[in-house]
Amino acid sequence: MENLLNQFKALSKEEKLAFMKDAMPYMVEIFSNDPPKMIAEMMPFCMNMMKSKGMEVERMRSMMKAMMG
């Protein structure tokens, strides 16, 4: 896992974005297999990550609402 993370870190911003776009269908597949389990496991991780970067949950919700129309 550490090797993969180091490879990802070495990518440019554009390459990282392209990778995330390519990986997204696989992540959705994993989440769709057991949504309650994935939410229970991922929400605390996401919340901590957002807080560590200074992003508030309400701001994220607003941004998502704006993107969705």
TAJOMO-V691078 format. One record per residue. RES is the residue in one letter. SS is DSSP state (h for helix, s for strand, l for the rest). PHI is phi in degrees with one decimal (NA if undefined). Layout:
RES,SS,PHI ; RES,SS,PHI
This chain:
M,l,NA ; E,h,-60.6 ; N,h,-61.9 ; L,h,-62.7 ; L,h,-63.6 ; N,h,-65.3 ; Q,h,-64.7 ; F,h,-63.3 ; K,h,-59.9 ; A,l,-77.0 ; L,l,-73.3 ; S,l,-74.3 ; K,h,-59.7 ; E,h,-64.7 ; E,h,-66.7 ; K,h,-62.1 ; L,h,-63.6 ; A,h,-61.2 ; F,h,-61.9 ; M,h,-61.8 ; K,h,-63.3 ; D,h,-69.5 ; A,h,-81.5 ; M,h,-54.2 ; P,h,-58.6 ; Y,h,-70.3 ; M,h,-68.1 ; V,h,-62.2 ; E,h,-60.5 ; I,h,-63.7 ; F,h,-63.2 ; S,h,-71.6 ; N,h,-68.3 ; D,l,-155.7 ; P,h,-54.8 ; P,h,-60.2 ; K,h,-64.6 ; M,h,-66.0 ; I,h,-63.8 ; A,h,-61.8 ; E,h,-80.9 ; M,h,-90.4 ; M,h,-59.8 ; P,h,-60.2 ; F,h,-62.7 ; C,h,-64.3 ; M,h,-62.6 ; N,h,-63.8 ; M,h,-64.0 ; M,h,-62.8 ; K,h,-62.1 ; S,h,-66.3 ; K,l,-99.3 ; G,l,78.2 ; M,l,-99.6 ; E,l,-88.2 ; V,h,-59.8 ; E,h,-63.8 ; R,h,-64.0 ; M,h,-63.2 ; R,h,-60.2 ; S,h,-62.0 ; M,h,-63.8 ; M,h,-67.1 ; K,h,-61.8 ; A,h,-63.6 ; M,h,-69.2 ; M,h,-82.7 ; G,l,94.2
